[in-house]
Amino acid sequence: MKNITIIGGGLVGSLLAVLLARRGHKVDVYERRDDPRKAKPWEGRSINLVVSHRGWAALRLAGLEETVRKITVPVYARMTHDPEGRTNQLAYSIDHKANWSVSRGELNNRLLDEAERVPGVTLHFGHRCEDVDLDKATCTFSRKGAEPATSTGEVVLGCDGAFSAVRLKMQFGRFNYSQEYIEHDYKEISFPAGPDGTSLMDPNCLHIWPRRYYMLMGLANGNGSFTGTLFMPHKAVPEAPDAGFDVIRTEEQADRFLRTHFPDAYALIPNMTEQYMRHPQANLVVVRCSPWVHGATAALLGDAAHAIVPFYGEGMNAGFEDCHVLCKQLDKHGDNNWGAVLETYNAERVANGHAIADLSMRNFIEMRDLVADPRFLLRKKIEGHLQAKHPDRWMPLYSQVKFTDIPYVDALREGRRHDRIMEQVLAMPGIAEKWESEEVERKALELLDKA
Ligand SMILES: Cc1cc2nc3c(=O)[nH]c(=O)nc-3n(C[C@H](O)[C@H](O)[C@H](O)COP(=O)(O)OP(=O)(O)OC[C@H]3O[C@@H](n4cnc5c(N)ncnc54)[C@H](O)[C@@H]3O)c2cc1C
């Protein structure tokens, strides 16, 4: 068994600590923040996440499925809200499968509680990793008001998020790296609960206000409120010159914009404009890199390895799957053979990390534009129909990503094949009227055999 240093006590680092300590390793987690369980919630910075199949599989492995299930709300469908306030509901799957909404902060706190309970885990808060010796797996930390500290484990695992210090050190070697900011930033806008603690919108739906160049989303909390996120260009584009964080700066501009474009949400949130003015604006970055490992002594997991845009709701789920795959490699190669473990972890995960980055950008376009597009809705109906009749042959891309552990690379490849087939199916004359016909079904299956 090894002495393992984990950098980062976020979602991935705290889950990984539980998994490794349960195997008998001695684990030290170093987190730069103070203990978040003792801090006041960070106003305007809360995010709701959905836990999906891959996330649950890793939580189950750690024995934490039930603990986490208690703080989640099931979400079965997307509900779109048009500019007039009319809604339309679209189920995630034909067989009532759900994603599970949870507050990121609350989940992190639970995972830290669990990590602290497992013998062999020590949590060190207020330790910012400043430097890593990748060959020796030693790290140095700065501490507020205290002398720097060092760690001397045998393996260092970087779970320190999109701006990872461990990854930065890897960049000095033979390492591929790219970082891209998307044009959209985001801000939290929270929806209050009703007077009696009930929800003012259906809590079992992801609410989306898609407006092509910007959108608002809302996910339920257990107490009747919703955490909303407004995504909008950092700099307004000519096609929507009034929608950009750079042009909506005054209270008057914000009030006009929110009232005009999200009237039903505006009616539910008494202080929507005030929240817009007060809450910080955050960026979205995509990071791709490889390799994710350094010999037998260091590896990256979670956002440190693959920071992606949040539009598939898979960043954490993919990070939890990294932990799961690492454990499978430990099962296969033994808990002391980290050279083989990390080599196979890297071989299995990097391409999947790149694929989920691509899938997430693809879903950005789907959520922003297509969920309000009748042609897209027709495609969803046809795909649901095909899946119901031929479940062994047709599984929509969304289901593959969110409700199975099919590798992301394979799901992406299959999704592109479905695009080619559906393009031809949607071009059939009179498709809107005959989408449920045997003719359409036959055509799709023939194309599937050929594609
Ligand atoms: C708006 C939004 C919505 C999202 N929705 C979803 C969703 O629905 N489903 C989903 O699966 N994912 C979602 N995500 C993504 C998800 O939040 C991330 O993928 C997840 O938080 C990654 O976990 P992590 O532990 O790898 O990194 P982080 O959560 O970033 O944690 C990293 C930790 O490392 C610490 N750290 C950083 N640098 C250092 C250092 N030098 N020394 C010590 N500690 C350090 C940080 O303080 C932090 O605690 C969303 C993200 C956003 C922004």
The ligand as a Gaussian input file, in Angstrom:
#p B3LYP/6-31G(d) Opt

LIG

0 1
 C      -22.296000      26.264000     -14.240000
 C      -21.741000      24.870000     -14.112000
 C      -22.604000      23.790000     -14.124000
 C      -22.100000      22.488000     -14.032000
 N      -22.986000      21.438000     -14.072000
 C      -22.510000      20.178000     -13.991000
 C      -23.416000      19.064000     -13.984000
 O      -24.625000      19.227000     -14.070000
 N      -22.909000      17.809000     -13.881000
 C      -21.556000      17.585000     -13.811000
 O      -21.167000      16.412000     -13.750000
 N      -20.688000      18.620000     -13.795000
 C      -21.122000      19.897000     -13.883000
 N      -20.251000      20.946000     -13.841000
 C      -18.809000      20.674000     -13.777000
 C      -18.341000      20.392000     -12.360000
 O      -18.595000      21.491000     -11.513000
 C      -16.838000      20.106000     -12.398000
 O      -16.539000      19.195000     -13.404000
 C      -16.389000      19.549000     -11.052000
 O      -16.575000      20.507000     -10.040000
 C      -14.930000      19.118000     -11.149000
 O      -14.506000      18.638000      -9.902000
 P      -12.960000      18.661000      -9.547000
 O      -12.879000      18.155000      -8.163000
 O      -12.198000      18.006000     -10.622000
 O      -12.547000      20.193000      -9.610000
 P      -13.044000      21.392000      -8.673000
 O      -14.462000      21.224000      -8.303000
 O      -12.623000      22.643000      -9.355000
 O      -12.181000      21.195000      -7.356000
 C      -10.800000      21.450000      -7.357000
 C      -10.370000      21.733000      -5.915000
 O       -8.959000      21.923000      -5.904000
 C       -8.656000      23.044000      -5.114000
 N       -7.397000      23.593000      -5.628000
 C       -7.185000      24.239000      -6.795000
 N       -5.884000      24.579000      -6.923000
 C       -5.261000      24.137000      -5.790000
 C       -3.917000      24.185000      -5.317000
 N       -2.954000      24.777000      -6.040000
 N       -3.627000      23.619000      -4.130000
 C       -4.592000      23.013000      -3.376000
 N       -5.886000      22.960000      -3.771000
 C       -6.214000      23.507000      -4.966000
 C       -9.844000      23.989000      -5.300000
 O       -9.966000      24.922000      -4.245000
 C      -10.992000      22.991000      -5.361000
 O      -11.532000      22.732000      -4.092000
 C      -20.715000      22.272000     -13.921000
 C      -19.842000      23.365000     -13.888000
 C      -20.338000      24.644000     -13.991000
 C      -19.369000      25.802000     -13.981000

